[in-house]
């Protein structure tokens, strides 16, 4: 990475789930690092939230997918279709999709259904499929993306972005308790961590507030953001449950919440 310092920041675009909500769109987060806009997951409602955040879809350079469930990938097809619209702005910068094992086949299935309607011009779209059984690192001019397999789906990955300012943000995606996530998030400035259900309603493959807090505490992260809330979370004190295991700075995500990576 180059040494030029550009502030790293994140915007929660979707703090919800597959359950329709006027308050919470499905899963998505925007991390701005090294002067690039990097999207993590694109559940339904993502493009509308990007507009509200003041970021045109043509300005996204990367989309990183944690896994292939519809509440995380549901707006990929509309996103690509919208990028083909010629009546307004056009995409001039390449778009790279980073995802776990099987994404090439997943996308080919979509392409067989939608054909040219989701095919961007040559040189403007590429897929970087990562192996899921190992940690991975991609170094770019002004930022770094690291990934690690986590416990949800076979293709599930968590990501860590480090900007040219040295600040790091980790995005857990969906996961059960994962030692890999602890390792990936070690000493991160921010951990965006799923906390799908309250402690007393734990579901396999997902975290609860106290489990997310345990991961954050063990990793020594400087700030924890809980997200991916199912409606069951609305009736309990999520922060209090997290405080059983984590005593650092804590934020409960809301759509369009913008947070600097700096402490």
Secondary structure as GFF3:
##gff-version 3
##sequence-region A 1 263
A	DSSP	beta_strand	9	14	.	.	.	ID=ss1
A	DSSP	beta_strand	28	33	.	.	.	ID=ss2
A	DSSP	beta_strand	36	40	.	.	.	ID=ss3
A	DSSP	alpha_helix	46	52	.	.	.	ID=ss4
A	DSSP	three_ten_helix	57	59	.	.	.	ID=ss5
A	DSSP	beta_strand	60	64	.	.	.	ID=ss6
A	DSSP	alpha_helix	70	73	.	.	.	ID=ss7
A	DSSP	alpha_helix	76	82	.	.	.	ID=ss8
A	DSSP	beta_strand	95	99	.	.	.	ID=ss9
A	DSSP	alpha_helix	103	114	.	.	.	ID=ss10
A	DSSP	three_ten_helix	115	118	.	.	.	ID=ss11
A	DSSP	beta_strand	125	129	.	.	.	ID=ss12
A	DSSP	beta_strand	136	139	.	.	.	ID=ss13
A	DSSP	beta_strand	143	149	.	.	.	ID=ss14
A	DSSP	beta_strand	157	163	.	.	.	ID=ss15
A	DSSP	beta_strand	168	171	.	.	.	ID=ss16
A	DSSP	alpha_helix	179	184	.	.	.	ID=ss17
A	DSSP	beta_strand	190	194	.	.	.	ID=ss18
A	DSSP	three_ten_helix	199	201	.	.	.	ID=ss19
A	DSSP	alpha_helix	209	219	.	.	.	ID=ss20
A	DSSP	beta_strand	223	227	.	.	.	ID=ss21
A	DSSP	three_ten_helix	231	235	.	.	.	ID=ss22
A	DSSP	alpha_helix	238	242	.	.	.	ID=ss23
A	DSSP	beta_strand	249	252	.	.	.	ID=ss24
A	DSSP	beta_strand	258	260	.	.	.	ID=ss25
###
